[in-house]
Every structure is written in structure tokens, then in C-alpha cells.
Amino acid sequence: MANEIKAAFVGELKRRYGTLRKLEGSYSLLEIGKDLARVYVRYSKVHGAHRTFYGLRQEDLRQLAGHLSFICFLWDGQDEPVLVPFSDYEDVFRSTSPASDGQYKAQVFLNEDGIELYIAQAGRFSAEGYVGWAAFEMLVDTSRIETAPDLSHTQVQTLLGAIGSTKGYDIWIPPNDRPKLDWSIADCFECRRVVPSAPKGVIDTLQEVDVIWLGRGSNDPQSLFEVEHSTPVYSGLLRFNDIHLVMSHLRPRFSVVAKDGRRDLFIRQISRATFKMSGLSELCTFLDYLNVFGWYGRCRTK
């Protein structure tokens, strides 16, 4: 099955871009054209809890550095490949160490709300913006590169609310923020009028979270988002930690949303002992603005 899935992907890559060349020393590294781009192809079966497991060889990653490069994650029954730009995670790999076998360990979580990439020792990251060929083609064909606009805190809130609404969730955004939502960049959606119910100790904290997705007609938070535009990442993590400790039985997902330049800060903060001991480090994802922008675009075209 692995060979069939890889062969199908490589065949599609060749159909789109023509000449492919295997790089020396690896069976999984491909070069498109004359160094137009490099693709590191990885495959996994889907295991329990809807997740996949990958080993990324340190020597293979070294051959991606300095080139327009992508890590391709494949699995059984996949609709479209996940093609992650290596440059987005190069500093993440530099800040961690491979396992004793010389491989960085990665997982992809196939959640109903979206796809997440987990890198051991670094944490979780949204991979929604990397699904499918469209984003890959924009980067490989440099004449068509698209970037996210310079989004404000409120615009990111608007996009996150619109994504959740499209997915069928009820949306909570603090009432004071609602008049500022920017309907010029997203389709209108209704916000929940009443704050989600929660134990007394965290109700005030919960109602201050920037965006919450709730099951339709339910009071159970499914996904919580804190947009850290210029505010400290640590403060958002503390808010999440308080909610997690009191409402861990609901297993909500948490995401810190910020510009990509704050990814390293997120990794340092989520690695603190307090968040590892509470379990938040295993549940909290970093989501950058470009991912949000791309995710909304994909939701609109479905």
C-alpha cells in the first residue's frame, strides 16, 4: 500500500511538473526540474486516534536547507497531500534534537476540525494551510506567490469565526469585540448570545477567549483560539491552562494564533514545566496568520 500511495503521488508530481530526479543518498528525496523545488516524501498508515507517525531523517532534512523545499506527508485514504514548506519549520528542527536513530519524530492528527502536525519536543502546529496542491503550486511558481494580507487582531478573529461557522459550529466571540468584526474579508456569521456554561472558577476566563467553537446547540467548547497579535503568548497559555485544568474531561483543543515570527516564542513557552505537567503542551497548537487565511479560503471553495 505504501508503495502504491507514494507512486500515485510521484506520478501526479511528474504529470504537473515533468522531470523528477532522486537525490543521492535517499529514496524519498525528489528534485523538480533543475532545482526548482525539492520534495521529501513520507508515508504512514493511519493508527488509533486518527493519527499517523513519521520519521524524518536528519541527513535528509539537511538536503532541504537552502532550497525551495517541502515535506510531503501521505497516508491511507487521503484526499489531497499535505505539503509543508520546510522553511516554515527549519528553525523548529534546529531547536530540537533527533531521536537516537537519527530521525525527528512527527505525527499528523486527522481531527474533524482540521489537520495538525506534531513535532516531538516542539509541539503542535496547524497544517490546514498546507493541504492540497494549490498552496504548493503558488510557491513553486514564484510568479504566482500569494501571501496573507497584513491582518489585524480583529480580522483574524473574524476569519476564525467564519471558519468555525462554515464547519457547523456555534461561535462565541466576546461581546465587546463583535462590533469590530470585519465583514469585508469574510462571510457574516452569528455569534452565540449567551456565554458558554462552565464551572464557576473559569467562567470569567472562558468568556474572554478570543474565539470559541461550540457544538451546534451545545455548551461544550470544542476549539478555543487566542489571537496573540502583540500581547504576550504566555498570558494566553495561562488562560488556556486554567480552562484545561477545570474542563479537561471535555478534551477541547487549544490554539495560539499569531504571526509566524512568534512561532519560536510559542515553542519556548509551551515547553515550560507547568504546561508539560498539566498536559496542555500536548493539546495546544500554534496557528499562524497565513494558515488562517489559507484555511478560510479552502473552506469557501468546498
C-alpha positions as CSV (number, residue, x, y, z in Angstrom):
1,M,0.0,0.0,0.0
2,A,2.8,2.4,0.9
3,N,4.5,1.9,-2.5
4,E,1.2,2.4,-4.3
5,I,0.4,5.7,-2.5
6,K,3.9,7.0,-3.0
7,A,3.8,6.0,-6.6
8,A,0.5,7.8,-7.2
9,F,1.8,10.9,-5.6
10,V,5.1,10.8,-7.6
11,G,3.1,10.2,-10.8
12,E,0.9,13.2,-10.1
13,L,4.0,15.3,-9.3
14,K,5.6,14.2,-12.6
15,R,2.4,15.0,-14.6
16,R,2.3,18.5,-13.2
17,Y,6.0,19.4,-13.3
18,G,7.7,17.0,-15.7
19,T,11.2,15.9,-14.9
20,L,11.9,14.5,-11.5
21,R,15.3,13.4,-10.1
22,K,16.0,11.3,-6.9
23,L,18.7,12.9,-4.8
24,E,21.7,10.9,-3.8
25,G,21.7,9.1,-0.5
26,S,17.9,8.9,-0.1
27,Y,15.0,7.0,-1.6
28,S,12.5,9.7,-0.6
29,L,14.0,13.0,-1.8
30,L,13.0,14.3,-5.2
31,E,14.1,17.3,-7.1
32,I,11.7,19.0,-9.6
33,G,13.3,20.3,-12.8
34,K,16.7,21.9,-12.3
35,D,16.4,22.7,-8.6
36,L,13.0,24.3,-9.0
37,A,12.0,22.6,-5.7
38,R,12.8,19.6,-3.5
39,V,10.2,17.3,-2.0
40,Y,10.8,14.9,0.9
41,V,8.1,12.2,0.6
42,R,6.9,10.4,3.8
43,Y,4.2,7.8,4.3
44,S,2.3,6.4,7.3
45,K,-0.6,4.1,8.0
46,V,-3.4,5.7,10.0
47,H,-3.3,4.4,13.5
48,G,-5.6,4.7,16.5
49,A,-7.0,8.1,17.5
50,H,-6.8,9.1,13.8
51,R,-3.1,9.9,13.7
52,T,-0.1,9.0,11.6
53,F,3.6,8.5,12.6
54,Y,6.7,9.6,10.6
55,G,10.4,9.5,10.9
56,L,12.3,12.4,9.3
57,R,16.0,11.6,8.8
58,Q,18.4,14.3,9.9
59,E,20.6,13.8,6.8
60,D,17.5,14.1,4.5
61,L,16.4,17.4,6.2
62,R,19.9,18.8,5.7
63,Q,19.5,18.4,1.9
64,L,16.3,20.6,2.1
65,A,18.1,23.5,3.6
66,G,18.8,26.4,1.3
67,H,16.4,25.2,-1.4
68,L,12.7,25.8,-2.0
69,S,11.7,22.5,-0.2
70,F,8.7,20.7,1.1
71,I,8.0,17.8,3.3
72,C,5.1,15.7,1.9
73,F,3.0,13.7,4.4
74,L,1.0,10.9,2.9
75,W,-1.4,8.3,4.5
76,D,-4.1,5.8,3.5
77,G,-7.4,7.2,2.2
78,Q,-6.0,10.7,1.9
79,D,-7.9,13.1,-0.4
80,E,-5.0,15.5,-1.0
81,P,-1.4,15.5,0.0
82,V,-0.1,17.7,2.8
83,L,2.9,19.7,1.5
84,V,4.7,21.6,4.3
85,P,7.2,24.2,3.3
86,F,10.5,23.3,5.0
87,S,11.4,26.9,5.6
88,D,8.4,27.3,7.9
89,Y,9.8,24.6,10.3
90,E,13.6,24.8,9.7
91,D,14.1,26.7,13.0
92,V,11.8,24.3,14.8
93,F,14.0,21.4,13.8
94,R,17.1,23.3,14.8
95,S,15.7,24.0,18.2
96,T,15.1,20.3,18.9
97,S,17.2,17.1,18.6
98,P,16.6,13.9,16.6
99,A,16.0,10.6,18.4
100,S,18.7,8.1,19.0
101,D,18.1,6.6,15.5
102,G,18.9,10.0,13.8
103,Q,15.2,10.8,13.0
104,Y,13.0,13.6,14.1
105,K,9.6,12.1,15.1
106,A,6.5,13.7,13.7
107,Q,2.8,12.9,13.7
108,V,-0.2,14.2,11.8
109,F,-3.5,14.3,13.7
110,L,-6.6,13.9,11.5
111,N,-9.2,15.9,13.5
112,E,-12.7,16.7,12.4
113,D,-11.9,20.4,12.9
114,G,-8.6,20.3,10.9
115,I,-5.3,18.6,10.4
116,E,-2.5,19.2,12.9
117,L,1.2,18.5,12.6
118,Y,3.0,17.4,15.8
119,I,6.8,17.5,16.1
120,A,8.4,15.8,19.1
121,Q,9.9,18.3,21.6
122,A,8.3,21.2,19.8
123,G,4.5,20.8,19.9
124,R,1.5,21.0,17.7
125,F,1.0,23.2,14.6
126,S,-1.9,23.6,12.3
127,A,-1.4,22.1,8.9
128,E,-4.7,23.2,7.3
129,G,-2.9,25.8,5.1
130,Y,-0.7,23.1,3.6
131,V,-3.4,20.7,2.4
132,G,-3.7,20.2,-1.4
133,W,-1.8,21.3,-4.5
134,A,-3.0,24.9,-4.7
135,A,-0.6,26.3,-2.0
136,F,2.2,24.2,-3.3
137,E,1.8,25.5,-6.8
138,M,1.7,29.1,-5.7
139,L,5.1,28.7,-4.0
140,V,6.8,26.6,-6.7
141,D,5.6,29.1,-9.4
142,T,7.1,32.2,-7.9
143,S,5.3,34.4,-10.3
144,R,2.1,33.5,-8.6
145,I,3.1,33.7,-4.9
146,E,0.2,34.8,-2.7
147,T,0.7,36.0,0.8
148,A,-1.8,36.8,3.5
149,P,-2.6,40.5,3.9
150,D,-1.3,42.3,6.9
151,L,-4.1,41.1,9.2
152,S,-5.2,42.8,12.4
153,H,-6.2,41.0,15.6
154,T,-9.9,41.6,14.8
155,Q,-9.6,40.4,11.2
156,V,-8.1,37.1,12.5
157,Q,-11.0,36.8,14.9
158,T,-13.3,37.3,12.0
159,L,-11.7,34.6,9.9
160,L,-11.6,32.1,12.7
161,G,-15.3,32.7,13.5
162,A,-16.2,32.3,9.8
163,I,-14.2,29.0,9.5
164,G,-16.0,27.6,12.5
165,S,-19.4,28.7,11.3
166,T,-18.7,27.1,7.9
167,K,-17.8,23.9,9.7
168,G,-21.2,23.9,11.5
169,Y,-20.2,25.2,14.9
170,D,-21.8,27.8,17.1
171,I,-19.4,30.7,17.6
172,W,-18.5,32.7,20.8
173,I,-16.6,35.9,20.5
174,P,-16.5,38.4,23.4
175,P,-19.4,40.9,23.0
176,N,-17.1,43.9,23.2
177,D,-15.2,42.6,20.1
178,R,-18.2,41.8,17.9
179,P,-18.8,45.4,16.6
180,K,-15.2,45.4,15.3
181,L,-15.5,42.2,13.2
182,D,-14.5,42.9,9.6
183,W,-17.2,41.6,7.2
184,S,-15.2,42.8,4.2
185,I,-12.9,39.8,4.4
186,A,-15.3,37.0,5.5
187,D,-18.9,36.0,5.2
188,C,-21.2,37.1,8.0
189,F,-22.0,34.7,10.8
190,E,-24.0,34.8,14.0
191,C,-22.3,34.8,17.4
192,R,-23.7,33.0,20.4
193,R,-25.6,35.4,22.6
194,V,-25.1,33.7,25.9
195,V,-21.6,32.8,27.3
196,P,-20.8,29.1,27.2
197,S,-21.6,27.4,30.6
198,A,-18.6,26.5,32.7
199,P,-17.6,25.9,36.3
200,K,-17.6,29.0,38.5
201,G,-13.8,29.1,38.6
202,V,-13.3,29.6,34.9
203,I,-16.5,31.2,33.6
204,D,-14.9,34.7,33.5
205,T,-11.8,33.3,31.9
206,L,-13.7,31.4,29.2
207,Q,-15.8,34.4,28.2
208,E,-12.6,36.4,27.5
209,V,-11.2,33.9,25.0
210,D,-11.0,35.5,21.5
211,V,-12.9,32.8,19.6
212,I,-14.6,29.6,20.7
213,W,-16.2,26.9,18.5
214,L,-19.0,25.1,20.3
215,G,-21.0,22.1,19.2
216,R,-24.2,23.3,17.5
217,G,-26.8,23.9,20.2
218,S,-24.3,22.7,22.8
219,N,-22.4,24.4,25.7
220,D,-19.4,22.3,25.2
221,P,-16.3,24.1,23.8
222,Q,-14.7,22.1,21.0
223,S,-11.9,24.5,20.0
224,L,-10.5,27.7,21.6
225,F,-8.4,30.3,19.9
226,E,-6.3,33.1,21.5
227,V,-5.0,35.7,19.0
228,E,-1.7,37.0,20.3
229,H,-1.1,39.9,17.9
230,S,1.1,41.9,20.2
231,T,0.1,40.6,23.6
232,P,2.4,38.1,25.5
233,V,2.0,34.5,24.3
234,Y,2.4,33.4,27.9
235,S,-0.7,35.1,29.1
236,G,-2.8,33.2,26.5
237,L,-1.3,29.9,27.6
238,L,-2.0,30.6,31.2
239,R,-5.7,31.3,30.3
240,F,-5.8,28.1,28.4
241,N,-4.2,26.2,31.2
242,D,-6.8,27.4,33.7
243,I,-9.6,26.2,31.4
244,H,-7.8,22.9,30.7
245,L,-7.3,22.1,34.4
246,V,-11.0,22.6,35.2
247,M,-12.6,21.3,31.9
248,S,-10.1,18.6,30.9
249,H,-12.9,16.0,30.8
250,L,-14.3,17.7,27.6
251,R,-10.9,17.5,25.8
252,P,-11.2,20.8,24.0
253,R,-8.5,21.8,21.5
254,F,-6.5,25.0,22.1
255,S,-4.7,27.2,19.5
256,V,-2.4,30.2,20.0
257,V,-2.8,32.3,16.8
258,A,0.0,34.7,15.9
259,K,2.3,35.9,13.2
260,D,4.8,33.3,12.1
261,G,7.7,35.2,13.7
262,R,6.3,34.3,17.1
263,R,6.4,30.6,16.5
264,D,9.8,30.2,18.3
265,L,8.4,32.1,21.3
266,F,5.4,29.8,21.4
267,I,7.7,26.7,21.4
268,R,9.8,28.1,24.3
269,Q,6.7,29.0,26.3
270,I,4.7,25.8,25.7
271,S,7.8,23.8,26.8
272,R,7.7,25.2,30.3
273,A,7.3,22.6,33.0
274,T,3.9,23.9,34.2
275,F,2.4,23.3,30.8
276,K,4.0,19.9,30.4
277,M,2.9,18.7,33.8
278,S,-0.7,19.9,33.2
279,G,-0.8,18.2,29.7
280,L,-1.6,21.5,27.9
281,S,1.6,21.1,25.8
282,E,0.1,18.0,24.2
283,L,-3.2,19.8,23.3
284,C,-2.2,23.3,22.3
285,T,-1.4,24.1,18.7
286,F,0.4,27.1,17.1
287,L,-1.6,28.6,14.2
288,D,0.0,31.4,12.1
289,Y,-1.9,34.0,10.2
290,L,-1.1,32.6,6.8
291,N,-2.6,29.3,7.9
292,V,-5.8,31.1,9.0
293,F,-6.0,33.0,5.7
294,G,-5.4,29.8,3.6
295,W,-7.8,27.7,5.8
296,Y,-10.7,30.2,5.2
297,G,-10.0,30.2,1.5
298,R,-10.2,26.4,1.4
299,C,-13.5,26.4,3.4
300,R,-15.1,28.8,1.0
301,T,-14.2,26.7,-2.1
302,K,-15.6,23.4,-0.7
